[in-house]
Amino acid sequence: MKWFITISSNDPETAYNAMRLANVALIKKQQEVGVFMLGKAVEFPEFSTEEFNVAGLTEEFMETGGDFFV
């Protein structure tokens, strides 16, 4: 199965949960996954927090072979 997740929110919890889903599908379920951030979501390095580490999940996603588009 192929997954493509679009994130357009700069709400840290929303983006964090979307990236968690992307990582689970990619790493644990070994699916083909792409993530596209648009609009306010492209600011993910700025709104990433210690509790909702969107930047860290995004880095993990790219390191494990996920397709990431901004």
PDB file of N, CA, C, O and CB in Angstrom:
ATOM      1  N   MET A   1       0.842  -1.170   0.000  1.00  0.00           N
ATOM      2  CA  MET A   1       0.000   0.000   0.000  1.00  0.00           C
ATOM      3  C   MET A   1       0.891   1.238   0.000  1.00  0.00           C
ATOM      4  O   MET A   1       1.942   1.254   0.640  1.00  0.00           O
ATOM      5  CB  MET A   1      -0.960  -0.005   1.214  1.00  0.00           C
ATOM      6  N   LYS A   2       0.466   2.272  -0.719  1.00  0.00           N
ATOM      7  CA  LYS A   2       1.192   3.534  -0.756  1.00  0.00           C
ATOM      8  C   LYS A   2       0.413   4.579   0.027  1.00  0.00           C
ATOM      9  O   LYS A   2      -0.808   4.680  -0.091  1.00  0.00           O
ATOM     10  CB  LYS A   2       1.428   4.000  -2.215  1.00  0.00           C
ATOM     11  N   TRP A   3       1.127   5.347   0.820  1.00  0.00           N
ATOM     12  CA  TRP A   3       0.535   6.413   1.628  1.00  0.00           C
ATOM     13  C   TRP A   3       1.078   7.748   1.159  1.00  0.00           C
ATOM     14  O   TRP A   3       2.250   7.862   0.798  1.00  0.00           O
ATOM     15  CB  TRP A   3       0.825   6.202   3.138  1.00  0.00           C
ATOM     16  N   PHE A   4       0.218   8.761   1.167  1.00  0.00           N
ATOM     17  CA  PHE A   4       0.656  10.134   0.924  1.00  0.00           C
ATOM     18  C   PHE A   4      -0.085  11.019   1.907  1.00  0.00           C
ATOM     19  O   PHE A   4      -1.310  11.128   1.851  1.00  0.00           O
ATOM     20  CB  PHE A   4       0.394  10.581  -0.565  1.00  0.00           C
ATOM     21  N   ILE A   5       0.646  11.646   2.798  1.00  0.00           N
ATOM     22  CA  ILE A   5       0.065  12.449   3.869  1.00  0.00           C
ATOM     23  C   ILE A   5       0.362  13.919   3.592  1.00  0.00           C
ATOM     24  O   ILE A   5       1.511  14.296   3.358  1.00  0.00           O
ATOM     25  CB  ILE A   5       0.620  12.018   5.263  1.00  0.00           C
ATOM     26  N   THR A   6      -0.683  14.747   3.621  1.00  0.00           N
ATOM     27  CA  THR A   6      -0.535  16.183   3.426  1.00  0.00           C
ATOM     28  C   THR A   6      -0.782  16.874   4.756  1.00  0.00           C
ATOM     29  O   THR A   6      -1.800  16.638   5.407  1.00  0.00           O
ATOM     30  CB  THR A   6      -1.509  16.712   2.330  1.00  0.00           C
ATOM     31  N   ILE A   7       0.145  17.722   5.156  1.00  0.00           N
ATOM     32  CA  ILE A   7       0.025  18.475   6.401  1.00  0.00           C
ATOM     33  C   ILE A   7       0.003  19.955   6.049  1.00  0.00           C
ATOM     34  O   ILE A   7       0.906  20.455   5.378  1.00  0.00           O
ATOM     35  CB  ILE A   7       1.198  18.143   7.392  1.00  0.00           C
ATOM     36  N   SER A   8      -1.042  20.661   6.509  1.00  0.00           N
ATOM     37  CA  SER A   8      -1.132  22.097   6.204  1.00  0.00           C
ATOM     38  C   SER A   8      -1.335  22.937   7.463  1.00  0.00           C
ATOM     39  O   SER A   8      -1.589  24.138   7.369  1.00  0.00           O
ATOM     40  CB  SER A   8      -2.276  22.357   5.225  1.00  0.00           C
ATOM     41  N   SER A   9      -1.226  22.329   8.619  1.00  0.00           N
ATOM     42  CA  SER A   9      -1.451  23.032   9.884  1.00  0.00           C
ATOM     43  C   SER A   9      -0.129  23.325  10.583  1.00  0.00           C
ATOM     44  O   SER A   9       0.811  22.534  10.511  1.00  0.00           O
ATOM     45  CB  SER A   9      -2.364  22.208  10.804  1.00  0.00           C
ATOM     46  N   ASN A  10      -0.069  24.470  11.262  1.00  0.00           N
ATOM     47  CA  ASN A  10       1.107  24.754  12.072  1.00  0.00           C
ATOM     48  C   ASN A  10       0.840  24.491  13.556  1.00  0.00           C
ATOM     49  O   ASN A  10       1.579  24.959  14.422  1.00  0.00           O
ATOM     50  CB  ASN A  10       1.550  26.201  11.867  1.00  0.00           C
ATOM     51  N   ASP A  11      -0.217  23.744  13.834  1.00  0.00           N
ATOM     52  CA  ASP A  11      -0.476  23.307  15.201  1.00  0.00           C
ATOM     53  C   ASP A  11       0.506  22.179  15.516  1.00  0.00           C
ATOM     54  O   ASP A  11       0.478  21.144  14.851  1.00  0.00           O
ATOM     55  CB  ASP A  11      -1.972  22.838  15.386  1.00  0.00           C
ATOM     56  N   PRO A  12       1.367  22.354  16.509  1.00  0.00           N
ATOM     57  CA  PRO A  12       2.399  21.356  16.787  1.00  0.00           C
ATOM     58  C   PRO A  12       1.854  19.944  17.018  1.00  0.00           C
ATOM     59  O   PRO A  12       2.424  18.978  16.512  1.00  0.00           O
ATOM     60  CB  PRO A  12       3.186  21.779  17.986  1.00  0.00           C
ATOM     61  N   GLU A  13       0.774  19.813  17.766  1.00  0.00           N
ATOM     62  CA  GLU A  13       0.238  18.484  18.054  1.00  0.00           C
ATOM     63  C   GLU A  13      -0.306  17.808  16.801  1.00  0.00           C
ATOM     64  O   GLU A  13      -0.115  16.607  16.611  1.00  0.00           O
ATOM     65  CB  GLU A  13      -0.856  18.577  19.106  1.00  0.00           C
ATOM     66  N   THR A  14      -0.979  18.570  15.949  1.00  0.00           N
ATOM     67  CA  THR A  14      -1.538  18.011  14.712  1.00  0.00           C
ATOM     68  C   THR A  14      -0.433  17.516  13.786  1.00  0.00           C
ATOM     69  O   THR A  14      -0.498  16.396  13.279  1.00  0.00           O
ATOM     70  CB  THR A  14      -2.397  19.060  13.990  1.00  0.00           C
ATOM     71  N   ALA A  15       0.585  18.354  13.564  1.00  0.00           N
ATOM     72  CA  ALA A  15       1.690  17.967  12.694  1.00  0.00           C
ATOM     73  C   ALA A  15       2.473  16.799  13.293  1.00  0.00           C
ATOM     74  O   ALA A  15       2.904  15.905  12.566  1.00  0.00           O
ATOM     75  CB  ALA A  15       2.621  19.160  12.451  1.00  0.00           C
ATOM     76  N   TYR A  16       2.656  16.803  14.600  1.00  0.00           N
ATOM     77  CA  TYR A  16       3.369  15.728  15.290  1.00  0.00           C
ATOM     78  C   TYR A  16       2.654  14.391  15.092  1.00  0.00           C
ATOM     79  O   TYR A  16       3.290  13.383  14.782  1.00  0.00           O
ATOM     80  CB  TYR A  16       3.499  16.045  16.793  1.00  0.00           C
ATOM     81  N   ASN A  17       1.346  14.385  15.271  1.00  0.00           N
ATOM     82  CA  ASN A  17       0.585  13.144  15.105  1.00  0.00           C
ATOM     83  C   ASN A  17       0.596  12.656  13.662  1.00  0.00           C
ATOM     84  O   ASN A  17       0.638  11.450  13.419  1.00  0.00           O
ATOM     85  CB  ASN A  17      -0.848  13.344  15.567  1.00  0.00           C
ATOM     86  N   ALA A  18       0.558  13.572  12.710  1.00  0.00           N
ATOM     87  CA  ALA A  18       0.640  13.175  11.303  1.00  0.00           C
ATOM     88  C   ALA A  18       2.005  12.554  11.000  1.00  0.00           C
ATOM     89  O   ALA A  18       2.086  11.559  10.279  1.00  0.00           O
ATOM     90  CB  ALA A  18       0.388  14.389  10.383  1.00  0.00           C
ATOM     91  N   MET A  19       3.071  13.133  11.543  1.00  0.00           N
ATOM     92  CA  MET A  19       4.398  12.566  11.317  1.00  0.00           C
ATOM     93  C   MET A  19       4.579  11.244  12.062  1.00  0.00           C
ATOM     94  O   MET A  19       5.291  10.362  11.582  1.00  0.00           O
ATOM     95  CB  MET A  19       5.474  13.559  11.749  1.00  0.00           C
ATOM     96  N   ARG A  20       3.952  11.095  13.216  1.00  0.00           N
ATOM     97  CA  ARG A  20       3.979   9.800  13.913  1.00  0.00           C
ATOM     98  C   ARG A  20       3.343   8.730  13.040  1.00  0.00           C
ATOM     99  O   ARG A  20       3.885   7.633  12.905  1.00  0.00           O
ATOM    100  CB  ARG A  20       3.246   9.887  15.277  1.00  0.00           C
ATOM    101  N   LEU A  21       2.197   9.044  12.447  1.00  0.00           N
ATOM    102  CA  LEU A  21       1.513   8.113  11.555  1.00  0.00           C
ATOM    103  C   LEU A  21       2.412   7.765  10.374  1.00  0.00           C
ATOM    104  O   LEU A  21       2.528   6.596  10.006  1.00  0.00           O
ATOM    105  CB  LEU A  21       0.179   8.712  11.061  1.00  0.00           C
ATOM    106  N   ALA A  22       3.044   8.765   9.780  1.00  0.00           N
ATOM    107  CA  ALA A  22       3.930   8.517   8.642  1.00  0.00           C
ATOM    108  C   ALA A  22       5.074   7.589   9.026  1.00  0.00           C
ATOM    109  O   ALA A  22       5.416   6.682   8.267  1.00  0.00           O
ATOM    110  CB  ALA A  22       4.486   9.835   8.102  1.00  0.00           C
ATOM    111  N   ASN A  23       5.670   7.805  10.197  1.00  0.00           N
ATOM    112  CA  ASN A  23       6.777   6.961  10.642  1.00  0.00           C
ATOM    113  C   ASN A  23       6.337   5.537  10.937  1.00  0.00           C
ATOM    114  O   ASN A  23       7.057   4.592  10.617  1.00  0.00           O
ATOM    115  CB  ASN A  23       7.419   7.555  11.870  1.00  0.00           C
ATOM    116  N   VAL A  24       5.183   5.370  11.532  1.00  0.00           N
ATOM    117  CA  VAL A  24       4.684   4.014  11.815  1.00  0.00           C
ATOM    118  C   VAL A  24       4.435   3.265  10.513  1.00  0.00           C
ATOM    119  O   VAL A  24       4.821   2.104  10.376  1.00  0.00           O
ATOM    120  CB  VAL A  24       3.383   4.068  12.658  1.00  0.00           C
ATOM    121  N   ALA A  25       3.794   3.924   9.562  1.00  0.00           N
ATOM    122  CA  ALA A  25       3.518   3.277   8.278  1.00  0.00           C
ATOM    123  C   ALA A  25       4.811   2.920   7.554  1.00  0.00           C
ATOM    124  O   ALA A  25       4.922   1.843   6.967  1.00  0.00           O
ATOM    125  CB  ALA A  25       2.657   4.186   7.394  1.00  0.00           C
ATOM    126  N   LEU A  26       5.788   3.823   7.595  1.00  0.00           N
ATOM    127  CA  LEU A  26       7.050   3.607   6.898  1.00  0.00           C
ATOM    128  C   LEU A  26       7.930   2.580   7.591  1.00  0.00           C
ATOM    129  O   LEU A  26       8.393   1.630   6.960  1.00  0.00           O
ATOM    130  CB  LEU A  26       7.795   4.907   6.772  1.00  0.00           C
ATOM    131  N   ILE A  27       8.162   2.763   8.875  1.00  0.00           N
ATOM    132  CA  ILE A  27       9.146   1.957   9.593  1.00  0.00           C
ATOM    133  C   ILE A  27       8.573   0.623  10.070  1.00  0.00           C
ATOM    134  O   ILE A  27       9.151  -0.433   9.813  1.00  0.00           O
ATOM    135  CB  ILE A  27       9.681   2.735  10.778  1.00  0.00           C
ATOM    136  N   LYS A  28       7.448   0.673  10.758  1.00  0.00           N
ATOM    137  CA  LYS A  28       6.912  -0.556  11.354  1.00  0.00           C
ATOM    138  C   LYS A  28       6.102  -1.390  10.372  1.00  0.00           C
ATOM    139  O   LYS A  28       6.143  -2.619  10.424  1.00  0.00           O
ATOM    140  CB  LYS A  28       6.054  -0.216  12.544  1.00  0.00           C
ATOM    141  N   LYS A  29       5.371  -0.742   9.486  1.00  0.00           N
ATOM    142  CA  LYS A  29       4.517  -1.475   8.534  1.00  0.00           C
ATOM    143  C   LYS A  29       5.154  -1.609   7.164  1.00  0.00           C
ATOM    144  O   LYS A  29       4.604  -2.272   6.284  1.00  0.00           O
ATOM    145  CB  LYS A  29       3.178  -0.784   8.395  1.00  0.00           C
ATOM    146  N   GLN A  30       6.322  -0.979   6.974  1.00  0.00           N
ATOM    147  CA  GLN A  30       7.109  -1.049   5.746  1.00  0.00           C
ATOM    148  C   GLN A  30       6.275  -0.734   4.503  1.00  0.00           C
ATOM    149  O   GLN A  30       6.301  -1.462   3.510  1.00  0.00           O
ATOM    150  CB  GLN A  30       7.731  -2.426   5.611  1.00  0.00           C
ATOM    151  N   GLN A  31       5.542   0.364   4.589  1.00  0.00           N
ATOM    152  CA  GLN A  31       4.751   0.851   3.466  1.00  0.00           C
ATOM    153  C   GLN A  31       5.528   1.963   2.758  1.00  0.00           C
ATOM    154  O   GLN A  31       6.450   2.540   3.333  1.00  0.00           O
ATOM    155  CB  GLN A  31       3.356   1.361   3.943  1.00  0.00           C
ATOM    156  N   GLU A  32       5.159   2.260   1.523  1.00  0.00           N
ATOM    157  CA  GLU A  32       5.725   3.409   0.825  1.00  0.00           C
ATOM    158  C   GLU A  32       4.966   4.638   1.286  1.00  0.00           C
ATOM    159  O   GLU A  32       3.740   4.689   1.186  1.00  0.00           O
ATOM    160  CB  GLU A  32       5.649   3.241  -0.736  1.00  0.00           C
ATOM    161  N   VAL A  33       5.697   5.637   1.797  1.00  0.00           N
ATOM    162  CA  VAL A  33       5.045   6.806   2.386  1.00  0.00           C
ATOM    163  C   VAL A  33       5.695   8.086   1.868  1.00  0.00           C
ATOM    164  O   VAL A  33       6.918   8.200   1.786  1.00  0.00           O
ATOM    165  CB  VAL A  33       5.115   6.752   3.930  1.00  0.00           C
ATOM    166  N   GLY A  34       4.843   9.035   1.525  1.00  0.00           N
ATOM    167  CA  GLY A  34       5.283  10.371   1.170  1.00  0.00           C
ATOM    168  C   GLY A  34       4.557  11.376   2.046  1.00  0.00           C
ATOM    169  O   GLY A  34       3.387  11.188   2.379  1.00  0.00           O
ATOM    170  N   VAL A  35       5.249  12.442   2.416  1.00  0.00           N
ATOM    171  CA  VAL A  35       4.646  13.514   3.217  1.00  0.00           C
ATOM    172  C   VAL A  35       4.875  14.825   2.474  1.00  0.00           C
ATOM    173  O   VAL A  35       5.981  15.112   2.014  1.00  0.00           O
ATOM    174  CB  VAL A  35       5.256  13.569   4.677  1.00  0.00           C
ATOM    175  N   PHE A  36       3.817  15.609   2.366  1.00  0.00           N
ATOM    176  CA  PHE A  36       3.887  16.920   1.734  1.00  0.00           C
ATOM    177  C   PHE A  36       3.415  17.957   2.730  1.00  0.00           C
ATOM    178  O   PHE A  36       2.281  17.896   3.204  1.00  0.00           O
ATOM    179  CB  PHE A  36       3.040  16.972   0.433  1.00  0.00           C
ATOM    180  N   MET A  37       4.283  18.914   3.052  1.00  0.00           N
ATOM    181  CA  MET A  37       3.905  20.009   3.942  1.00  0.00           C
ATOM    182  C   MET A  37       3.671  21.245   3.097  1.00  0.00           C
ATOM    183  O   MET A  37       4.498  21.609   2.261  1.00  0.00           O
ATOM    184  CB  MET A  37       4.996  20.270   5.027  1.00  0.00           C
ATOM    185  N   LEU A  38       2.523  21.892   3.328  1.00  0.00           N
ATOM    186  CA  LEU A  38       2.213  23.098   2.591  1.00  0.00           C
ATOM    187  C   LEU A  38       1.613  24.132   3.514  1.00  0.00           C
ATOM    188  O   LEU A  38       1.251  23.826   4.650  1.00  0.00           O
ATOM    189  CB  LEU A  38       1.269  22.801   1.438  1.00  0.00           C
ATOM    190  N   GLY A  39       1.506  25.351   3.033  1.00  0.00           N
ATOM    191  CA  GLY A  39       0.938  26.427   3.840  1.00  0.00           C
ATOM    192  C   GLY A  39       1.745  26.652   5.101  1.00  0.00           C
ATOM    193  O   GLY A  39       2.975  26.693   5.071  1.00  0.00           O
ATOM    194  N   LYS A  40       1.036  26.797   6.212  1.00  0.00           N
ATOM    195  CA  LYS A  40       1.684  27.083   7.492  1.00  0.00           C
ATOM    196  C   LYS A  40       2.549  25.933   8.004  1.00  0.00           C
ATOM    197  O   LYS A  40       3.405  26.145   8.862  1.00  0.00           O
ATOM    198  CB  LYS A  40       0.641  27.416   8.522  1.00  0.00           C
ATOM    199  N   ALA A  41       2.340  24.730   7.495  1.00  0.00           N
ATOM    200  CA  ALA A  41       3.114  23.577   7.953  1.00  0.00           C
ATOM    201  C   ALA A  41       4.584  23.658   7.571  1.00  0.00           C
ATOM    202  O   ALA A  41       5.417  23.003   8.197  1.00  0.00           O
ATOM    203  CB  ALA A  41       2.523  22.312   7.396  1.00  0.00           C
ATOM    204  N   VAL A  42       4.923  24.450   6.555  1.00  0.00           N
ATOM    205  CA  VAL A  42       6.330  24.541   6.155  1.00  0.00           C
ATOM    206  C   VAL A  42       7.186  25.187   7.232  1.00  0.00           C
ATOM    207  O   VAL A  42       8.414  25.136   7.159  1.00  0.00           O
ATOM    208  CB  VAL A  42       6.458  25.326   4.862  1.00  0.00           C
ATOM    209  N   GLU A  43       6.561  25.789   8.221  1.00  0.00           N
ATOM    210  CA  GLU A  43       7.280  26.411   9.333  1.00  0.00           C
ATOM    211  C   GLU A  43       7.582  25.404  10.446  1.00  0.00           C
ATOM    212  O   GLU A  43       7.860  25.806  11.576  1.00  0.00           O
ATOM    213  CB  GLU A  43       6.468  27.580   9.896  1.00  0.00           C
ATOM    214  N   PHE A  44       7.532  24.102  10.147  1.00  0.00           N
ATOM    215  CA  PHE A  44       7.666  23.081  11.188  1.00  0.00           C
ATOM    216  C   PHE A  44       8.921  23.210  12.045  1.00  0.00           C
ATOM    217  O   PHE A  44       8.854  22.879  13.229  1.00  0.00           O
ATOM    218  CB  PHE A  44       7.651  21.735  10.558  1.00  0.00           C
ATOM    219  N   PRO A  45      10.064  23.669  11.529  1.00  0.00           N
ATOM    220  CA  PRO A  45      11.209  23.813  12.439  1.00  0.00           C
ATOM    221  C   PRO A  45      10.963  24.862  13.531  1.00  0.00           C
ATOM    222  O   PRO A  45      11.490  24.742  14.637  1.00  0.00           O
ATOM    223  CB  PRO A  45      12.459  24.186  11.644  1.00  0.00           C
ATOM    224  N   GLU A  46      10.167  25.883  13.223  1.00  0.00           N
ATOM    225  CA  GLU A  46       9.909  26.945  14.191  1.00  0.00           C
ATOM    226  C   GLU A  46       8.848  26.562  15.224  1.00  0.00           C
ATOM    227  O   GLU A  46       8.958  26.958  16.384  1.00  0.00           O
ATOM    228  CB  GLU A  46       9.481  28.200  13.468  1.00  0.00           C
ATOM    229  N   PHE A  47       7.825  25.802  14.830  1.00  0.00           N
ATOM    230  CA  PHE A  47       6.767  25.485  15.798  1.00  0.00           C
ATOM    231  C   PHE A  47       6.969  24.141  16.485  1.00  0.00           C
ATOM    232  O   PHE A  47       6.167  23.755  17.336  1.00  0.00           O
ATOM    233  CB  PHE A  47       5.426  25.495  15.110  1.00  0.00           C
ATOM    234  N   SER A  48       8.022  23.431  16.127  1.00  0.00           N
ATOM    235  CA  SER A  48       8.356  22.181  16.799  1.00  0.00           C
ATOM    236  C   SER A  48       8.741  22.490  18.247  1.00  0.00           C
ATOM    237  O   SER A  48       9.494  23.430  18.502  1.00  0.00           O
ATOM    238  CB  SER A  48       9.513  21.435  16.058  1.00  0.00           C
ATOM    239  N   THR A  49       8.228  21.706  19.191  1.00  0.00           N
ATOM    240  CA  THR A  49       8.519  21.912  20.606  1.00  0.00           C
ATOM    241  C   THR A  49       9.152  20.656  21.191  1.00  0.00           C
ATOM    242  O   THR A  49       9.253  19.632  20.516  1.00  0.00           O
ATOM    243  CB  THR A  49       7.236  22.286  21.383  1.00  0.00           C
ATOM    244  N   GLU A  50       9.572  20.738  22.430  1.00  0.00           N
ATOM    245  CA  GLU A  50      10.131  19.560  23.089  1.00  0.00           C
ATOM    246  C   GLU A  50       9.062  18.466  23.221  1.00  0.00           C
ATOM    247  O   GLU A  50       9.348  17.283  23.032  1.00  0.00           O
ATOM    248  CB  GLU A  50      10.697  19.937  24.481  1.00  0.00           C
ATOM    249  N   GLU A  51       7.837  18.873  23.548  1.00  0.00           N
ATOM    250  CA  GLU A  51       6.751  17.907  23.700  1.00  0.00           C
ATOM    251  C   GLU A  51       6.302  17.352  22.350  1.00  0.00           C
ATOM    252  O   GLU A  51       6.047  16.154  22.224  1.00  0.00           O
ATOM    253  CB  GLU A  51       5.567  18.553  24.417  1.00  0.00           C
ATOM    254  N   PHE A  52       6.205  18.217  21.342  1.00  0.00           N
ATOM    255  CA  PHE A  52       5.773  17.813  20.000  1.00  0.00           C
ATOM    256  C   PHE A  52       6.912  18.092  19.028  1.00  0.00           C
ATOM    257  O   PHE A  52       6.916  19.101  18.323  1.00  0.00           O
ATOM    258  CB  PHE A  52       4.466  18.569  19.566  1.00  0.00           C
ATOM    259  N   ASN A  53       7.874  17.180  19.005  1.00  0.00           N
ATOM    260  CA  ASN A  53       9.103  17.358  18.237  1.00  0.00           C
ATOM    261  C   ASN A  53       8.879  16.967  16.769  1.00  0.00           C
ATOM    262  O   ASN A  53       9.303  15.902  16.321  1.00  0.00           O
ATOM    263  CB  ASN A  53      10.248  16.519  18.852  1.00  0.00           C
ATOM    264  N   VAL A  54       8.218  17.839  16.053  1.00  0.00           N
ATOM    265  CA  VAL A  54       7.918  17.597  14.639  1.00  0.00           C
ATOM    266  C   VAL A  54       9.206  17.513  13.825  1.00  0.00           C
ATOM    267  O   VAL A  54       9.335  16.658  12.948  1.00  0.00           O
ATOM    268  CB  VAL A  54       7.005  18.709  14.079  1.00  0.00           C
ATOM    269  N   ALA A  55      10.149  18.391  14.111  1.00  0.00           N
ATOM    270  CA  ALA A  55      11.415  18.393  13.379  1.00  0.00           C
ATOM    271  C   ALA A  55      12.158  17.070  13.554  1.00  0.00           C
ATOM    272  O   ALA A  55      12.720  16.544  12.594  1.00  0.00           O
ATOM    273  CB  ALA A  55      12.297  19.556  13.844  1.00  0.00           C
ATOM    274  N   GLY A  56      12.164  16.539  14.755  1.00  0.00           N
ATOM    275  CA  GLY A  56      12.842  15.264  15.018  1.00  0.00           C
ATOM    276  C   GLY A  56      12.182  14.108  14.287  1.00  0.00           C
ATOM    277  O   GLY A  56      12.868  13.256  13.723  1.00  0.00           O
ATOM    278  N   LEU A  57      10.860  14.072  14.292  1.00  0.00           N
ATOM    279  CA  LEU A  57      10.141  13.014  13.577  1.00  0.00           C
ATOM    280  C   LEU A  57      10.341  13.129  12.073  1.00  0.00           C
ATOM    281  O   LEU A  57      10.440  12.124  11.370  1.00  0.00           O
ATOM    282  CB  LEU A  57       8.650  13.063  13.909  1.00  0.00           C
ATOM    283  N   THR A  58      10.399  14.360  11.592  1.00  0.00           N
ATOM    284  CA  THR A  58      10.614  14.580  10.161  1.00  0.00           C
ATOM    285  C   THR A  58      12.002  14.099   9.757  1.00  0.00           C
ATOM    286  O   THR A  58      12.164  13.469   8.712  1.00  0.00           O
ATOM    287  CB  THR A  58      10.438  16.073   9.805  1.00  0.00           C
ATOM    288  N   GLU A  59      12.991  14.390  10.573  1.00  0.00           N
ATOM    289  CA  GLU A  59      14.355  13.928  10.306  1.00  0.00           C
ATOM    290  C   GLU A  59      14.425  12.405  10.293  1.00  0.00           C
ATOM    291  O   GLU A  59      15.047  11.813   9.411  1.00  0.00           O
ATOM    292  CB  GLU A  59      15.326  14.489  11.353  1.00  0.00           C
ATOM    293  N   GLU A  60      13.784  11.776  11.273  1.00  0.00           N
ATOM    294  CA  GLU A  60      13.746  10.308  11.332  1.00  0.00           C
ATOM    295  C   GLU A  60      13.070   9.740  10.090  1.00  0.00           C
ATOM    296  O   GLU A  60      13.527   8.745   9.528  1.00  0.00           O
ATOM    297  CB  GLU A  60      13.009   9.832  12.601  1.00  0.00           C
ATOM    298  N   PHE A  61      11.988  10.370   9.669  1.00  0.00           N
ATOM    299  CA  PHE A  61      11.249   9.931   8.489  1.00  0.00           C
ATOM    300  C   PHE A  61      12.135   9.964   7.244  1.00  0.00           C
ATOM    301  O   PHE A  61      12.163   9.007   6.470  1.00  0.00           O
ATOM    302  CB  PHE A  61      10.008  10.809   8.279  1.00  0.00           C
ATOM    303  N   MET A  62      12.849  11.054   7.057  1.00  0.00           N
ATOM    304  CA  MET A  62      13.710  11.181   5.877  1.00  0.00           C
ATOM    305  C   MET A  62      14.889  10.227   5.940  1.00  0.00           C
ATOM    306  O   MET A  62      15.293   9.679   4.914  1.00  0.00           O
ATOM    307  CB  MET A  62      14.213  12.612   5.739  1.00  0.00           C
ATOM    308  N   GLU A  63      15.447  10.019   7.125  1.00  0.00           N
ATOM    309  CA  GLU A  63      16.602   9.109   7.274  1.00  0.00           C
ATOM    310  C   GLU A  63      16.245   7.668   6.973  1.00  0.00           C
ATOM    311  O   GLU A  63      17.107   6.891   6.562  1.00  0.00           O
ATOM    312  CB  GLU A  63      17.167   9.200   8.680  1.00  0.00           C
ATOM    313  N   THR A  64      14.983   7.296   7.172  1.00  0.00           N
ATOM    314  CA  THR A  64      14.584   5.914   6.953  1.00  0.00           C
ATOM    315  C   THR A  64      13.963   5.697   5.567  1.00  0.00           C
ATOM    316  O   THR A  64      13.394   4.641   5.292  1.00  0.00           O
ATOM    317  CB  THR A  64      13.604   5.491   8.027  1.00  0.00           C
ATOM    318  N   GLY A  65      14.080   6.703   4.707  1.00  0.00           N
ATOM    319  CA  GLY A  65      13.684   6.501   3.317  1.00  0.00           C
ATOM    320  C   GLY A  65      12.342   7.047   2.894  1.00  0.00           C
ATOM    321  O   GLY A  65      11.881   6.756   1.791  1.00  0.00           O
ATOM    322  N   GLY A  66      11.703   7.833   3.744  1.00  0.00           N
ATOM    323  CA  GLY A  66      10.425   8.437   3.371  1.00  0.00           C
ATOM    324  C   GLY A  66      10.619   9.570   2.377  1.00  0.00           C
ATOM    325  O   GLY A  66      11.644  10.251   2.389  1.00  0.00           O
ATOM    326  N   ASP A  67       9.635   9.766   1.524  1.00  0.00           N
ATOM    327  CA  ASP A  67       9.667  10.876   0.571  1.00  0.00           C
ATOM    328  C   ASP A  67       9.051  12.098   1.238  1.00  0.00           C
ATOM    329  O   ASP A  67       7.903  12.056   1.680  1.00  0.00           O
ATOM    330  CB  ASP A  67       8.909  10.517  -0.751  1.00  0.00           C
ATOM    331  N   PHE A  68       9.806  13.180   1.310  1.00  0.00           N
ATOM    332  CA  PHE A  68       9.369  14.384   2.013  1.00  0.00           C
ATOM    333  C   PHE A  68       9.431  15.570   1.078  1.00  0.00           C
ATOM    334  O   PHE A  68      10.459  15.832   0.455  1.00  0.00           O
ATOM    335  CB  PHE A  68      10.229  14.639   3.264  1.00  0.00           C
ATOM    336  N   PHE A  69       8.316  16.290   0.983  1.00  0.00           N
ATOM    337  CA  PHE A  69       8.207  17.441   0.089  1.00  0.00           C
ATOM    338  C   PHE A  69       7.715  18.639   0.853  1.00  0.00           C
ATOM    339  O   PHE A  69       6.816  18.530   1.687  1.00  0.00           O
ATOM    340  CB  PHE A  69       7.274  17.142  -1.086  1.00  0.00           C
ATOM    341  N   VAL A  70       8.308  19.794   0.570  1.00  0.00           N
ATOM    342  CA  VAL A  70       7.867  21.056   1.189  1.00  0.00           C
ATOM    343  C   VAL A  70       7.539  22.019   0.070  1.00  0.00           C
ATOM    344  O   VAL A  70       7.143  23.156   0.330  1.00  0.00           O
ATOM    345  CB  VAL A  70       8.965  21.658   2.152  1.00  0.00           C
TER     346      VAL A  70
END
